[in-house]
Each structure stands twice: as structure tokens, then as C-alpha cells.
Amino acid sequence: AMAGEGGVYRLRCSLVGHGQDVRGLTRGLFPQGGFVSVSRDRTARLWAPDGLNRGFTEMHCMSGHSNFVSCVCIIPPNDLYPRGLIATGGNDHNICIFTVDNPAPLYVLKGHKNTVCSLSSGKFGTLLSGSWDTTAKVWLNDRCMMTLKGHTAAIWAVKILPEQGLMLTGSADKTIKLWKAGRCERTFTGHEDCVRGLAILSEVEFLSCANDASVRRWQISGECVQVYYGHTNYIYSISVFPQCKDFVTTGEDRSLRIWKQGECAQTIRLPAQSVWCCCVLDNGDIVVGASDGIIRVFTESLERTASPEEIQAFENELSQASIDPKTGDLGDINADDLPGREHLKDPGTRDGQTRLIKDNGKVEAYQWSVSEGRWIKIGDVVGSSGATQQTSGKVLFEGKEYDYVFTIDVNESGPSYKLPYNITDDPWLTAYNFLQKNDLNPMFLDQVAKFIMDNTKGQTLLSTSDQFSDPFTGAGRYVPGSSSGSSTVPAADPFTGAGRYVPGSALNAVAPGSGVDPFTGTGTYQSAAAKVENIYFPKKDAVTFDQANPTQILGKLKELNGSAAEEHKLTEDDLIILEKLLSATCNTSAEKPTAQQLQTLWRAINWPEDIVFPALDILRLSVRHPTVNENFCGEKDHAQFIILLLKFLNPKGKQANQLLALRALCNCFVSQAGQKLMMEQRDEIMTQAIETRLGNNKNIHIALATLTLNYAVCLHKINDIEGKAQCLSVISTVMEVVQDLEAIFRLLVALGTLISDDITTVQLAKSLGVDSQIKKYASVSEPAKVKECCRFVVNLL
């Protein structure tokens, strides 16, 4: 019986194997009908259905983590691994990748700074990971491609959407974010506590579950279309039935709940407090993992249902469970007011309804089963005493899980402090860190350490050699350094006119073009030749903005100088100095620029932003000269230079300044010093530059596309994969808003240059959906270079 026939789920089998909590499950691709489980016992296990149709056999046990394993997903098959791969994430901050037939990892992905608690795989070998370090990372094969930064607390859930390039992350900051090509497109708010799980319904809809005990259904566009209530405590996981909108959830209220047509159709109680995870198999059977280390499978199919003896054993186990009234799973309990056993003669009104009775001074909990028409005992309710929290690390502090969170009062009148503690931590070290963090007197060290040991009754797990991260730093926000691959490429000589681009001039400060653009297809490059040979990429040299009209620029500078405030005014001598600098750098004189000229230029480019643009234009032209390039981009002063240019890229500022700052950055690439600086500051420059795309100014778009192209030229020479990923993300993001075909052309050349001779970048471009983004340009009739270049790129993808 497949899901949707309205049947009732009953136990199929209980699988014993893991030594501790089962924290993650996923259906497997191989063997068919199997699944993979991961546990706090540090292992992952692959299970295959056995021939008897009811149970599963453990095929093998995989080890590779030095701490708890908390999540698992399958990476789809490819030519190299036709059975797919298994990815697991752990509290040791690592991700292990296994083949289906080897107990040791194929390789380990390192990079997260804290527990990896969620994984999702996409097309072309991409893997998305979420971590308590507040970031998500996109991996391709064995490399980190991108780090998604934006959440302010642990990321508990991640999912790659079917539409290429779209990803979801759910966090302890109570929000869900939608990412496109590595940039946050939208934030979904509505949950009132940590978001713990995500499940995809279609290309446009998804579900989320949270510690606020609710499930929400969302549209990608941002609306929350439905909220489902039923659980009475944290919901840890959610899984969708194949080919329909029905789903299952599990949580801290000891239950698995099956939702059909938006209603909770069945509640199955388990003899374990925390039901951590669930997955649905292709045949509609449901697998759940819990804090008792046992995996249980439930089915609607009668032929797969467990024997009456096994079902009786499961019910007996359930009836002996002790329920702690403090969890609130059963509402407020007042033992004195409870009815006796006769109360069970009345039938229940709905499936999963709970009823408490008092029998000989003991409180027992029962649940109504509609299909069986009887009350099934689900446990004894016991008064809970003190801090014997045998809850499997479910106490949350700052969005992360701990075995214990103690409240410590240092003195009667002062504030109380929270002290999170895992039984794997060293009590003395924890006490020391706690006192440091809260600026408390180190004399309390013995006292606090003893308090921890007394209250955890000396519970410890296998000692681990692994360094635990300090639970208090929240392991700081991880911001990866921008890669400093210094490029040792001899720069192109800007004066040969090689690759000269002549942009349309938007400003009165720039004269109309007289040069010929080699890429327009005029002159040498006829489209007939292009059909045979790709003349477009990989591009080898930086593209610069060379066009100049010194007279006009100086005229504007003098005019604005006249109206400048006294403290900014340049003297007649200053203006003559700048005129000399222009002629020295525009190749009309053989003199070298002098230190005095550069100091004067620095003063001029620090003018107020409403009058600075002619000075920026002088900078744009002069930075092509090796002396000027070394002066501004060399080790000594480059910090202020970059800060100044980034300030002009502010999308709220004047468009003329944005344009000229982008062109100046493009021209920095002509010399060694400039290339080195551009590459060192890539992350900052690209992040700021991409914001200028929203102004809808075609000249700004052309300059932004050219900056991206110059980065692609440098990245093609050194294999910096995070740099290429950022560049691809920029190309994809800018393509969405750009109309101008010259800008499109330069983005296509940049894309072609990035993916030339690099299979990894080709895969990443496909997983971001760039191939579908550019297809439409293959049919542009004029200019022909757009269509031709596009076809060459599409062939590589």
C-alpha cells in the first residue's frame, strides 16, 4: 500500500545497532529501498531491506568522525561513483564523504568552525552544509566554493531547491533565508524559535519546522501560506512523502506525527523522549531515529507489518516508559484531580488523543488508537527530580545544544549566569572559561568545577583527543580571509591598445569615442572567422578604459575648483601640476609623474563627492602609468586608496563617481602592484561593486562587467576556486539586471575565461544555473559578437 490510501501506520521493525542517539537518517539510493543512519556513537550505518520483506540488515558501519555524527545526506551518482556517495556532518566540525562499500571516508571536508548539523545535495556534485558557526558552505567535490554569511546564530537546516542556484537555510535566529548564486535574496520570518528542519514540496513551495512546535508552509516568493499545530514540544525533523504534499514530523514530545491533507492524521508515540529524525522511503514506509539509539520503521502495508509478538513487545516497552511531567508534553498535570482506571472505558474522540489516569497512586498515560479502537498505554508519569537531565543534549543555549545548562548564582544580590556544559567537556576548563567570560573572580574555580562534577554525577563519555571549541565564543562569526593568491603575471602594456574597449561616454567629462573596439567585429574580426575560431576567451590581459580628452577634464576641474570651499581650493600651481600629470600619463610627454603631482592628485580625489568626478577621471587615466600604479597600489598607501574608491561605489552616491571609481579599479589591473592589490581585496571590492548594478545605468553596467572580466583574467591564471565562485556569483547576479549588450558581452567573455580549462568551475556554473541564464543571448542578431561568444560559452557548459 502506498501513502495516500488512508491506511494506518504500524510497526514494521525495530533495528538495534547504534550505541547512542540516532541523530540523522536519509533514504539511500543503493541498495534499493535502504537507508543510512548516523549517531552520537560516532558512526554511520548503511541498512538494506532483507529478503523476508520485514526487516533490514546492517550492510556496514562507517567511521571517520572523532565526535558525534549529527547529519547525513546522499550525493547522487555520477560517472565516477555510479552508486552515489554518502556525506555525514559531525560535532568535530568536519564532513566525511564515504562510498557505499567502504567503512573509511573517501575524503574529509574541513572548513567549518563548529558542529556541522545539516547537509543537502544538489545537481552536478554540489553539497550544501549548515553549521553552528552561523554559516552555510557550498562544496563541489572536495572543495569549498562559497560561504553563505548572513544568519546571526547556528544554521540548523539547509536544503538545495530543485531550481538551479537556489538554496534555503534555517537558523536559530528564527529566520529562513533564500540564497541565489550565493547571495541572500530573501529572509522569511514567522517562526518564534529556532528553525530546526526544512523540506521541499515543489520548485515554489517548502515546509519548515521549529522549536516553537509549529510547521509552516511557505512560498518561495515569501508568503507563509499555512501553519500546522499538533506537536507539544520542539519539532526536530520533517520529511515529505514521495509525489505528494503529505509529510511526517518528529520531535521532543516523544512522537512521530503523520500529516495528510494538512491535518495530523496519526500520532505514534515512542518509548524515547527525543525523536530526533525521520525519513520516508520510496515505498512510503517511515524510518525514525530516537534518543534510545533504536531505529524504528513504520508501514501502512499489511504484508510488511511486524508480527503480533513484536508489536506487543513494542507496546510493552512503551507502557514502561517514564514521562517527565515537566516537559509539558501532557499539559499541566495535577495528580490529585485525575480520574481512575474506569476513565478508559470511554472511547477517545480522535487518533493520538492522550488521557491520564491514577491507579494505586501511580499516574499512567494512555493514547487512543482509532484503528485499534482502544487505549494504548504510553508510559508512567514520574515526578522529576533536580538536574538529572538524561535528555540527550537538547538544552539550548545561544542556539546550540548542550547536555546541561546550569544557572549559577555567584552572590545573593547579583545576576545569575548561564553555564552550558557537555559531558564530553573538561569540568575545570569549562569552569575556567565560564569565569573568564563573565569577568568573575578566579577564586571560584574549584567551587564551580566541583558544582559541575556533582551535578553531572561524574558522567563522561569516551574521552576524546579532539579539541572542543569554547562554547561561549559562539565560535565567533566566521569570515574567511579573501584569498591572497598573488598573481605573478606580466601586465599588459596599456598603450599598445591591446584589447582596447571604448565605452559609450555618459559624462560631459569624457569625449565621444574615436577608437575602434576590437570586439565589435569591425576590422579584423569578421563574424565568418569567429565561426571557426574562438577569439573571445580565455582573455589573457586586463581590459582598460583609455579614452581621454584632457582639455575637457581640466576645464571641468577648473570650473568646479572655482566654486569649491576655501579648504578644498587648488592653487593655480596645483592645476598646472595636474595638467602635467595628465600629459605624462596620457602618453603625450615623456616625463615620469613626480611625487608632487601624485600628492596633488591625492588632495583632489579627496574633494567632496559632488565635485570630485573630474579628479577621479584624472586618477582613472593616470593609474595606468606604472609609477602611479605603484604609488597608489603598492604596499605603503594602498589601504586608504581602496577605502576611498570603495566609498565612491556606494549605490546611494553620485552615479558619475560610481562609474569613474569602477573604471579606475579596472585600470588598476594593468600593473603588477595593482593586480596584487585587486586580488588581495577581491572579496571587499566585489561585494561593494555588485551593489552598483541596481542603478540601471548602462555605462556603470559596462564598467562593472569589465571589472568582473579583469578578475576573471587573473583568476584564470591562478586556480583560486573561492575567487572563481565569487566571480561566477557576481556574473549571475549582474546578468539578471543588465540590458545593455556590451555589458552582457563582457560578462560572457568573463564567464568563458573563468570556465576555460577548469571542469570544477564548469560544474559550479551549471549548479548555479548560469547556463540557463545565458542561453537567450545565443540568438541576439546585433552585435554578432554577443551571439558568437555566447555559443562558445554554451558549448563549454
Phi, psi and omega in degrees: 000127179272162177303149175102350177273006175076015180287180180250140178276131175232166181300134172259313178194161173243132185245120179258136181185309180288146181272345180216185182320136171270116188258343181209148179218148171209145178289144183265160174268327179224136349290156182306135177079003181265184178205169179239138177238151174228155191214165172295349178281009175077010181242163168240145181228139179257125184245138179238144179296139179267165189299338185285358172080352183249318188256190176225152177246141176282115182283310168200167186246126184253133179232141179189347181264148179262011181205185182310146171258129189244348181205163183207147169207164181259135173264125187301158183298150168222183184302322184286321182235082186295346177260009181078179179231163178245128178248134178232144179242146186222174178287354176273011177075002185255163171240127177255138178248124182243151165273167185283356183235017180228128182287348179256150184293147174289314172202169183237133178261120180246147180161324177290152183257006180200182182314134172266115188243005178203142180221147175211142182248153181235195179285165173059028173081009179282149178226134178248132180236145177241144186220161174292351178281009178076003179246161167243150179233145176255123182246147172230119187054242184253021185236144173278126183263322186209152173240124182267113183245138180166327177287153182254003178211180184311142173262112185268339187217138175222149176210137172268129181279159181298323180288130189301141175086354181259134180222151179239144173227139178239139192226164173292351175278010174077002181249163171241139178240143175255128182245139175235124181050038174086002179242143181287120182264329188200148176240129182259121179243149182163318178295147183257005179205182181316132171277126188250333184214154177225149176214141184266129177264320182198189179294338185242359181225147175212166179244152173224151174231157189210173176291353177275011176067019178239156171248139178237143174252130186237154166260148181306329182292348174124338184281143170268117187264344179199147174238133182248128177246148179179313178292154180250009181204186180315138171256121186268327185210157183217138182217142186259144175288147180297142175056026171202179185266001181282156185208169177233151179224154174224158184197194185278000179263026175065020186232157167248131179238137183251123186251125177232136182047041174080359179246154174281106187275333182205141176239125178246120178275149179237153181279044178212144184293312186254116174260097194285325193207158177209156169210155181253130178276168183301330181274008178088355177290151183247130178252133177231147178237143187219179185288351177271005176079002182259140175261132178237140180245135180241145184220155173268343187281130182293322183290341178263356182294145181297163178292157179306325181296317181294321180295320178297318180298320179296316179295322178298316181298318180297317185291339181268357183292147175257132183255128180273118184297338184294340184289345179077006181297333186248016182079186180284131184247125171241105189303327185295330185270001187282144178285172180268192185300333183300339181298339183279356177288329180284131179292158177281168182259337179211159181295136178088356179298138180252151180218136179253138175228164179244127182225116183051045176078354179259142177262127178242148179249136178233155177231139183279132174249116182295317185294328182266345182064035179210164175273128179251132181289129180247007174146169175260138179269123183242147175289136184261145185244126170051209189263039177273072187280088178276039179265141190280080173054055182243006179282130181259137174221123183051039174080002180242158183268142174225159175290324180221145164232108182270152172254124185245124175258117183279317171219164189307313190275335187286179179287163174260154184240146177269132179236103179279145185210134172252147183291351176273351182280159175275123185301322183291317180295318179299316180298316180299312180297322181297315180294319178300311187299322185260015180052046181258160184298124181299346178299337182284359189308306182302316184299313183292317180299318180295320179302315181297314183295319180297319187276351175250008177048041176060022179290127171219154176266183175310133182291145183239145182278354187284141175290128172270145179283153180295120186295347186270332184293349188061020185044049174033164176282127184274115176238107186292143179293144179288141189295136185250051177291104183281135187261132184251042184268133176297133186284155177288147176281116187295345187268351182286348183077009179295128180061035179288128176253139176242105183282156173296143185264130183259341191253150175290351180277353185236135181280154178300151189289144174238344183285173177248131180275119184297342183268359181281353180089002176278158177070229187305317191272089175272148185296335179299319180295322186296331181298330183276318192227140180277103181267004190266319184206164000291133179285139187258335186235157179295150177257132186240164174256103190256343191295135187214148169224083187306321183300314182295317181299313182293324178301314181294320181300315180296317182300313182288329178299324180300325184263001184287153176296155186307316187293344181261343188303138174265147178280168174306317181300317180302317182295322178295320179300316181292326178297318178296320180299315180300315183289328178294323186267342178267015170071021178263351174223159184271001184288152175271144176301143182257164178301321181297318179298320182290324177296320179295318179298319179300320177297317184293321181284356173263013174297163175301153191291341180282346180237005190281346193299324178296325178295321178297326180291324176295319178299315182304318181283321188280338184290350176286341182280131185308321181296315182291319181301312180297321182296312184275327186260351182292174187306326195291305190247010192295336184298310181295325182298313181293317180303318181296311182295321179297327180298322181288344181278359180302121184298343178276348182280187181290137181297325180301320181289321178301315183298311185288328177293318178298317180294322179296318178298319178300317184286342177299333186290355186286335183243161181307311183299317181295317179300317182298314181295315180301320181288322180294324184260016186309313186301311180296312186296312182295319182298320181283317185297323186296336180293338182286353182293338190279352184281353179054039177251123190294326180291325175295318179299319180295318181293321180294319178296323181290321178300316179298319179297318180294325174295318180300320180300314180292319184290334179294332185275330178243141184270080179258101191288324178293325178296315180297321180297318180295318180298316177299318180298319179295314181303312182298318183290319183287323177307327185293332187251344188280134176256324189296129186288334176295318178295317178301315181303314182293326176293322178294320178296320179298315181297313180300320181293320180296319188268353179298134176056029180214095185297326181297315181291327175300313181298318181295318180301319179293318183292337176273357177078019182294326182300318181286336180291325189263348187308323186297337182281353180287348181248013178291131183275316181234140346288148185300331185298331181295311181297315184295312181299317181300318182296322177297319180294314181301323178299325179287331182272000000 
